[in-house]
């Protein structure tokens, strides 16, 4: 972690305008986030504010993921492993649903007008009860009735189902209906839901629990989906502890426990979380030797004496797609296309915890959702009025943890770059434009993985 990352990101003094004016390592190429070709970095003037505007940074990350996703081959996966993936091809009905006429209720299958003679209890079939999962080839004669269970196949000759609660029997053993019986009532006819070959879901649909149930009902054992992006997390810094209390200048690693489940919630397969000291060569070997599609690093993205991310990217022949973002907290974040196989990226998060969360929402989330073929690749924010005014940065966007209070966003305290107390209780992150927001002003709010529904497109504010 660097001095830039440990200091407050909320300072409004003009000195912040000079953040990022570091000499770039030879060999490191910067690409225009607007998708232009790779170009040498521009000369920095005293008035230049380093970094990409926040909306443009998110768009660049989504665009990079979408481009790479087009080269990734779909894979068939068992139904039990498909939840949260995205369909790579339409889900088509393999059979009629239902595939035969079935009873919609427990009661009596009847043939013709009543009253009906009840078939005697006995073996399976029209001479006894008709149960779900048991076929019968016998035909029900006109004027007869037979007990039937919900989901059971309708016997040939049956014209309706009379619900048990809507029927009575007389002393002679005949069945009478308490209500008018309409032909076809309480019978689910074959193909009522779909016919074989019908498109049930389009390609690009997120596999939710309901989609899994539909696919199973339609006869699928596996689904063809886009592969999950593989991610490896590299937590950087000599000062980090993995257990016990902070002491003697050492602090607990908060990002290792936070990033793994967060990235999984974004649809990634996390290959592992590794902790690396402030060693440039070890970091280079870890980045270039990773089998992941996306490497996520924490810390080391600024210009301190042990900030090795930029030199390592230069040595690896990477191309910077986003190098700093005009957002608070988290401005030193970056996104780079790694050399070697196409579609490999590095997301460099700041070392401060809330600043790293800002980097997740700004760069990692749109990149990973697009790589996974997610229909809402950018996890688009939704608009909510803010209850209280929020102080803004003069030039930069701010991301502020907020609570939902009766459909209004209430900003939380403890929103400094090193703090997690606010985000731990938040329902979302409000996007505060430069200059701040007045009470009642509508702001975009970003969902958090634990507040959004399984589709990743839901709104936690109601």
Secondary structure, DSSP 8 states (H G I E B T S, - for coil): --HHHHS-TT--SGGGGGTT-----TT-EEE-TTS--EE------TT---SEEHHHHHHHHHHHHHHHHTTS--EEEEGGG-TT-BBSS-EE-SS-BSSS-EESSSEEEE-SSSSEEE--S-SSSTTS-B-TT-----B--TTEEEEE-TT-B--BT--EEEEGGGEEE-TTSEEEESS---TTTTEE-TTSSB-TT-EEE-TT-B--HHHHHHHHHTT-SEEEE----EEEEEEE-TTEESSS--BTTBEE--HHHHHHHHHHHTT-EEEEEEEE-S-HHHHHHHHHH---SEEEEES--SSSTT--HHHHHHHTT-EEEEE-EEEES-TT-EEEE-SSSTT-EEEEE-SSHHHHHHHIIIIIHHHHHHHTT-TTTT---EEEEBSS-B---SSSEEEEEEEEETTEEEE-S--STT--HHHHT-SEEEEE-TT-B-TT-EEEEEE-TTTS-TTS---S--
